[in-house]
Amino acid sequence: ENLSAKELKKMLSKQRRAQKKAKLEEERKHAERERQQKNQKKKRDEEEEETSGPREELVPEKLERVSMFLLMLQSVKRAFAINSNNPWLHECLIRFSKA
């Protein structure tokens, strides 16, 4: 196209502004998505904690002492789902199998 230097400069400036605006909008959307994901995760964690009851009551060692084997099994299963490679969990599994 045959544009004068002034028109070309104006067009390039508009393009840069549009790109900058699009980039800012994308960053804003990304930040909003992250915030929503954090809120959803927090809400899920709170709901999970409400349904599972207080964590102190489900400690396998405490349940073993009181001979509550079904609750101890439930506690071990939950801990296994969270982190199956935990050495403390391995100790609890051994104690549970011996009980």
KEKELUM-807896 format. One record per atom (N, C-alpha, C): atom name; x, y, z; residue in three letters. Coordinates in steps of 0.2 Angstrom, whole numbers, plus 2048, in hexadecimal, padded with zeros to 3 digits. Layout:
! residues N
CA / X / Y / Z / ALA
...
This chain:
! residues 99
N / 804 / 7FA / 800 / GLU
CA / 800 / 800 / 800 / GLU
C / 804 / 806 / 800 / GLU
N / 802 / 80B / 7FD / ASN
CA / 806 / 812 / 7FD / ASN
C / 803 / 816 / 802 / ASN
N / 807 / 816 / 808 / LEU
CA / 805 / 81A / 80E / LEU
C / 80B / 81F / 80F / LEU
N / 809 / 825 / 811 / SER
CA / 80E / 829 / 813 / SER
C / 812 / 827 / 819 / SER
N / 817 / 82A / 81B / ALA
CA / 81B / 828 / 821 / ALA
C / 817 / 82A / 827 / ALA
N / 813 / 82F / 827 / LYS
CA / 80F / 831 / 82D / LYS
C / 809 / 82B / 82E / LYS
N / 806 / 829 / 828 / GLU
CA / 801 / 824 / 828 / GLU
C / 803 / 81E / 82B / GLU
N / 809 / 81C / 828 / LEU
CA / 80D / 815 / 82A / LEU
C / 80E / 815 / 831 / LEU
N / 811 / 81B / 834 / LYS
CA / 813 / 81B / 83B / LYS
C / 80C / 81B / 83F / LYS
N / 807 / 81E / 83D / LYS
CA / 801 / 81E / 840 / LYS
C / 7FE / 816 / 841 / LYS
N / 7FE / 813 / 83B / MET
CA / 7FC / 80C / 83A / MET
C / 800 / 808 / 83F / MET
N / 806 / 808 / 83F / LEU
CA / 80B / 804 / 843 / LEU
C / 809 / 805 / 84A / LEU
N / 808 / 80C / 84C / SER
CA / 807 / 80D / 853 / SER
C / 800 / 80A / 855 / SER
N / 7FB / 80A / 851 / LYS
CA / 7F5 / 807 / 852 / LYS
C / 7F6 / 7FF / 853 / LYS
N / 7FA / 7FC / 84F / GLN
CA / 7FB / 7F5 / 850 / GLN
C / 7FF / 7F4 / 856 / GLN
N / 804 / 7F8 / 858 / ARG
CA / 807 / 7F6 / 85E / ARG
C / 802 / 7F7 / 864 / ARG
N / 7FE / 7FC / 864 / ARG
CA / 7F9 / 7FD / 86A / ARG
C / 7F4 / 7F7 / 86A / ARG
N / 7F2 / 7F5 / 864 / ALA
CA / 7ED / 7EF / 864 / ALA
C / 7F1 / 7E9 / 867 / ALA
N / 7F7 / 7E8 / 865 / GLN
CA / 7FB / 7E2 / 868 / GLN
C / 7FC / 7E3 / 86F / GLN
N / 7FD / 7E9 / 871 / LYS
CA / 7FF / 7EA / 879 / LYS
C / 7F8 / 7E9 / 87C / LYS
N / 7F3 / 7EB / 87A / LYS
CA / 7EC / 7EA / 87D / LYS
C / 7EA / 7E3 / 87D / LYS
N / 7EB / 7DF / 878 / ALA
CA / 7EA / 7D8 / 877 / ALA
C / 7EE / 7D4 / 87C / ALA
N / 7F4 / 7D6 / 87D / LYS
CA / 7F8 / 7D3 / 882 / LYS
C / 7F6 / 7D4 / 889 / LYS
N / 7F4 / 7DA / 88B / LEU
CA / 7F2 / 7DC / 891 / LEU
C / 7EB / 7D8 / 893 / LEU
N / 7E7 / 7D8 / 88E / GLU
CA / 7E1 / 7D4 / 88F / GLU
C / 7E2 / 7CD / 890 / GLU
N / 7E7 / 7CA / 88C / GLU
CA / 7E8 / 7C3 / 88D / GLU
C / 7EB / 7C2 / 894 / GLU
N / 7EF / 7C6 / 897 / GLU
CA / 7F2 / 7C6 / 89D / GLU
C / 7ED / 7C6 / 8A3 / GLU
N / 7E8 / 7CB / 8A1 / ARG
CA / 7E3 / 7CC / 8A6 / ARG
C / 7DE / 7C5 / 8A6 / ARG
N / 7DD / 7C2 / 8A1 / LYS
CA / 7D9 / 7BC / 8A0 / LYS
C / 7DD / 7B7 / 8A4 / LYS
N / 7E3 / 7B6 / 8A3 / HIS
CA / 7E7 / 7B1 / 8A6 / HIS
C / 7E7 / 7B2 / 8AD / HIS
N / 7E8 / 7B8 / 8B0 / ALA
CA / 7E8 / 7B9 / 8B7 / ALA
C / 7E1 / 7B7 / 8BA / ALA
N / 7DC / 7B9 / 8B6 / GLU
CA / 7D5 / 7B7 / 8B9 / GLU
C / 7D4 / 7B0 / 8B9 / GLU
N / 7D6 / 7AC / 8B4 / ARG
CA / 7D6 / 7A5 / 8B4 / ARG
C / 7DA / 7A2 / 8BA / ARG
N / 7E0 / 7A4 / 8BB / GLU
CA / 7E3 / 7A2 / 8C1 / GLU
C / 7E0 / 7A3 / 8C7 / GLU
N / 7DD / 7A9 / 8C8 / ARG
CA / 7D9 / 7AB / 8CE / ARG
C / 7D3 / 7A6 / 8CF / ARG
N / 7D0 / 7A5 / 8CA / GLN
CA / 7CA / 7A0 / 8CA / GLN
C / 7CC / 799 / 8CC / GLN
N / 7D2 / 797 / 8C9 / GLN
CA / 7D4 / 790 / 8CB / GLN
C / 7D6 / 790 / 8D2 / GLN
N / 7DA / 795 / 8D5 / LYS
CA / 7DB / 795 / 8DC / LYS
C / 7D5 / 795 / 8E0 / LYS
N / 7D0 / 799 / 8DE / ASN
CA / 7CA / 799 / 8E2 / ASN
C / 7C7 / 792 / 8E2 / ASN
N / 7C6 / 78F / 8DC / GLN
CA / 7C3 / 788 / 8DC / GLN
C / 7C7 / 783 / 8E0 / GLN
N / 7CE / 784 / 8E0 / LYS
CA / 7D2 / 77F / 8E3 / LYS
C / 7D1 / 780 / 8EB / LYS
N / 7D1 / 786 / 8ED / LYS
CA / 7CF / 788 / 8F4 / LYS
C / 7C9 / 785 / 8F6 / LYS
N / 7C3 / 786 / 8F2 / LYS
CA / 7BD / 784 / 8F4 / LYS
C / 7BC / 77C / 8F4 / LYS
N / 7C0 / 779 / 8EF / ARG
CA / 7C0 / 772 / 8EF / ARG
C / 7C3 / 76F / 8F6 / ARG
N / 7C9 / 772 / 8F8 / ASP
CA / 7CC / 770 / 8FE / ASP
C / 7C8 / 771 / 904 / ASP
N / 7C5 / 777 / 904 / GLU
CA / 7C0 / 778 / 90A / GLU
C / 7BB / 773 / 90A / GLU
N / 7B8 / 771 / 904 / GLU
CA / 7B2 / 76C / 904 / GLU
C / 7B5 / 766 / 906 / GLU
N / 7BB / 764 / 904 / GLU
CA / 7BE / 75D / 905 / GLU
C / 7BF / 75D / 90D / GLU
N / 7C2 / 762 / 910 / GLU
CA / 7C3 / 762 / 917 / GLU
C / 7BD / 762 / 91B / GLU
N / 7B7 / 765 / 919 / GLU
CA / 7B1 / 765 / 91C / GLU
C / 7AE / 75E / 91C / GLU
N / 7AF / 75A / 916 / THR
CA / 7AC / 753 / 916 / THR
C / 7B0 / 74E / 91A / THR
N / 7B7 / 750 / 91A / SER
CA / 7BB / 74B / 91D / SER
C / 7BC / 74C / 925 / SER
N / 7B9 / 751 / 927 / GLY
CA / 7B9 / 753 / 92E / GLY
C / 7C0 / 755 / 930 / GLY
N / 7C1 / 757 / 936 / PRO
CA / 7C8 / 759 / 939 / PRO
C / 7CD / 754 / 937 / PRO
N / 7D3 / 757 / 935 / ARG
CA / 7D8 / 752 / 933 / ARG
C / 7DB / 74F / 939 / ARG
N / 7DB / 752 / 93F / GLU
CA / 7DE / 74F / 945 / GLU
C / 7DB / 748 / 947 / GLU
N / 7D4 / 748 / 946 / GLU
CA / 7D1 / 742 / 947 / GLU
C / 7D2 / 73C / 943 / GLU
N / 7D5 / 73D / 93D / LEU
CA / 7D7 / 738 / 939 / LEU
C / 7DE / 736 / 939 / LEU
N / 7E2 / 737 / 93D / VAL
CA / 7E9 / 736 / 93E / VAL
C / 7E9 / 72E / 93F / VAL
N / 7EC / 72A / 93B / PRO
CA / 7ED / 723 / 93C / PRO
C / 7EF / 721 / 943 / PRO
N / 7F5 / 724 / 945 / GLU
CA / 7F8 / 722 / 94B / GLU
C / 7F3 / 723 / 951 / GLU
N / 7EF / 728 / 951 / LYS
CA / 7EA / 729 / 957 / LYS
C / 7E4 / 724 / 956 / LYS
N / 7E2 / 723 / 950 / LEU
CA / 7DD / 71E / 94F / LEU
C / 7DF / 717 / 951 / LEU
N / 7E6 / 715 / 950 / GLU
CA / 7E8 / 70F / 952 / GLU
C / 7E8 / 70E / 959 / GLU
N / 7EA / 713 / 95D / ARG
CA / 7EA / 713 / 964 / ARG
C / 7E3 / 712 / 967 / ARG
N / 7DE / 714 / 964 / VAL
CA / 7D7 / 714 / 966 / VAL
C / 7D3 / 70E / 963 / VAL
N / 7D7 / 70A / 95F / SER
CA / 7D4 / 704 / 95C / SER
C / 7CE / 705 / 957 / SER
N / 7CF / 70B / 953 / MET
CA / 7C9 / 70C / 94F / MET
C / 7CC / 70A / 948 / MET
N / 7CC / 704 / 946 / PHE
CA / 7CF / 702 / 940 / PHE
C / 7CC / 704 / 939 / PHE
N / 7C5 / 704 / 939 / LEU
CA / 7C2 / 707 / 933 / LEU
C / 7C4 / 70E / 932 / LEU
N / 7C4 / 712 / 937 / LEU
CA / 7C6 / 719 / 936 / LEU
C / 7CD / 71A / 934 / LEU
N / 7D1 / 715 / 937 / MET
CA / 7D8 / 715 / 936 / MET
C / 7D9 / 713 / 92E / MET
N / 7D6 / 70E / 92C / LEU
CA / 7D6 / 70C / 925 / LEU
C / 7D4 / 712 / 920 / LEU
N / 7CF / 716 / 922 / GLN
CA / 7CC / 71B / 91E / GLN
C / 7D2 / 721 / 91E / GLN
N / 7D5 / 722 / 924 / SER
CA / 7DA / 727 / 924 / SER
C / 7E0 / 725 / 920 / SER
N / 7E2 / 71F / 920 / VAL
CA / 7E8 / 71C / 91C / VAL
C / 7E6 / 71D / 915 / VAL
N / 7E0 / 71B / 913 / LYS
CA / 7DE / 71C / 90C / LYS
C / 7DF / 723 / 909 / LYS
N / 7DC / 728 / 90D / ARG
CA / 7DD / 72F / 90B / ARG
C / 7E4 / 731 / 90B / ARG
N / 7E8 / 72F / 910 / ALA
CA / 7EF / 731 / 90F / ALA
C / 7F3 / 72E / 909 / ALA
N / 7F1 / 728 / 908 / PHE
CA / 7F4 / 724 / 902 / PHE
C / 7F2 / 728 / 8FC / PHE
N / 7EC / 72A / 8FB / ALA
CA / 7EA / 72E / 8F5 / ALA
C / 7ED / 735 / 8F4 / ALA
N / 7EF / 738 / 8FA / ILE
CA / 7F3 / 73E / 8FA / ILE
C / 7FA / 73D / 8F8 / ILE
N / 7FD / 739 / 8FB / ASN
CA / 804 / 738 / 8FA / ASN
C / 806 / 731 / 8FC / ASN
N / 807 / 72C / 8F7 / SER
CA / 808 / 725 / 8F8 / SER
C / 80F / 724 / 8F9 / SER
N / 814 / 729 / 8F8 / ASN
CA / 81B / 727 / 8F9 / ASN
C / 81E / 72A / 900 / ASN
N / 819 / 72C / 904 / ASN
CA / 81B / 72F / 90B / ASN
C / 81E / 729 / 90F / ASN
N / 824 / 72A / 912 / PRO
CA / 826 / 725 / 917 / PRO
C / 822 / 724 / 91D / PRO
N / 81F / 729 / 920 / TRP
CA / 81B / 729 / 925 / TRP
C / 815 / 725 / 924 / TRP
N / 812 / 726 / 91E / LEU
CA / 80C / 722 / 91C / LEU
C / 80E / 71A / 91B / LEU
N / 814 / 719 / 919 / HIS
CA / 816 / 712 / 919 / HIS
C / 816 / 70F / 920 / HIS
N / 819 / 713 / 925 / GLU
CA / 819 / 710 / 92C / GLU
C / 811 / 70F / 92E / GLU
N / 80D / 713 / 92C / CYS
CA / 806 / 713 / 92F / CYS
C / 803 / 70C / 92B / CYS
N / 804 / 70B / 925 / LEU
CA / 802 / 705 / 922 / LEU
C / 804 / 6FF / 925 / LEU
N / 80B / 6FF / 927 / ILE
CA / 80D / 6F9 / 92A / ILE
C / 80A / 6F8 / 931 / ILE
N / 809 / 6FD / 935 / ARG
CA / 806 / 6FD / 93B / ARG
C / 7FF / 6FB / 93B / ARG
N / 7FB / 6FD / 935 / PHE
CA / 7F5 / 6FB / 934 / PHE
C / 7F4 / 6F4 / 933 / PHE
N / 7F9 / 6F1 / 92F / SER
CA / 7F8 / 6EA / 92D / SER
C / 7FA / 6E6 / 933 / SER
N / 7FE / 6E8 / 937 / LYS
CA / 800 / 6E4 / 93D / LYS
C / 7FA / 6E4 / 943 / LYS
N / 7F6 / 6E9 / 942 / ALA
CA / 7F1 / 6EA / 947 / ALA
C / 7EB / 6E5 / 947 / ALA
